[in-house]
Amino acid sequence: MNIYKKIYKEIKKAKTVVLAHHIGPDPDALGSSLALKEIILNKFPNKEVYAVGHPTSRFSFLGKLDKLPELKGKTLLIVTDTPDLHRIDSANPQKFFKSIKIDHHPFIEKTCDLEWIDPEASSACQMIIELVSKTRLEITPKAAVCLFAGIVTDTNRFMFEYTTPKTFKLVSKMLEETNIDINKIYNELYLRPYKEIKFENFLSSNFTITENGVAYIKVTDDDLKKYDVDVATPGNMINNFNFIKEILVWATCTEDKNNKIFRISVRSRGPVINHILERHHGGGHKFASGVRLQNSEEFDEIVKDLDAITKQYNEN
């Protein structure tokens, strides 16, 4: 039995399904779990299905998240877009009768009973479309909005390396079948208030750039207040600096005063960076990774390591 049929079989058997994703969710994390909730309920309307996690106002157009219900009986957990245990938001696979992982990050650790990991996929949302195409599930227009948003953002509008012919084929078929308004989705994702444009200018104007091409900045709580933006904004803007000629690797360190942590986002246009973040209990993809730290001094260590690998990359 192939992985698609195994996942479908577990979904079909379960009376209750809980869907979870990673902390600090992006549209791929939110989109994959919210879309799968809609897809499961469309096929099995009598099941109880919950997509759980902490809400984020920036992507509220994708749908609302649920509170984790009291676990009764044989509840199935499906975790999307999350490679390791400590980054799962609001759910612990060990407390569920059965658990499934659907993820496109490089393998870090086994967290679920059944795991489908495809590092060649552009996104978890692409994997959900693939799952549907191989089973008796169907994508509704509501689910398609979530899935398209997840793929568009994780591929940076189909520009990143893992955008493949398979990506275009799956997306094209979904658009033909659901006829969703993609311009409306692009507006939800990319129309921004003027204050964010000014804040982006603040970031680009205040980057420190090393001789090897690593750009970095520490964003304080006072900076966020000055520009009237929230703590997620610097991380959401990280892809906007992808085409600066003098920069190969760029990173933001944002003070999250409420949670007493520092949010780190790193991107690369060449050097592989995920192993650097994994040393600090973070991770992600080869060219897009992040971590949450207890102090900003640890960010200095990360920058030093990023600069070293970028120097090595330039010399090769």
TADA-V964729 format. One record per helix or strand of 2 or more residues. SS is the DSSP state (h for helix, s for strand). FROM is the first residue (numbers start at 1). TO is the last residue. If there is no record, write none. Layout:
ss->SS from->FROM to->TO
ss->SS from->FROM to->TO
This chain:
ss->h from->3 to->13
ss->s from->16 to->20
ss->h from->27 to->43
ss->s from->48 to->52
ss->h from->57 to->62
ss->s from->75 to->80
ss->h from->85 to->87
ss->h from->93 to->95
ss->s from->98 to->103
ss->s from->114 to->117
ss->h from->124 to->133
ss->h from->141 to->154
ss->h from->165 to->178
ss->h from->182 to->190
ss->h from->194 to->206
ss->s from->208 to->209
ss->s from->214 to->219
ss->h from->221 to->227
ss->h from->233 to->236
ss->h from->238 to->241
ss->s from->249 to->256
ss->s from->261 to->268
ss->h from->274 to->278
ss->s from->283 to->284
ss->s from->288 to->293
ss->h from->297 to->315
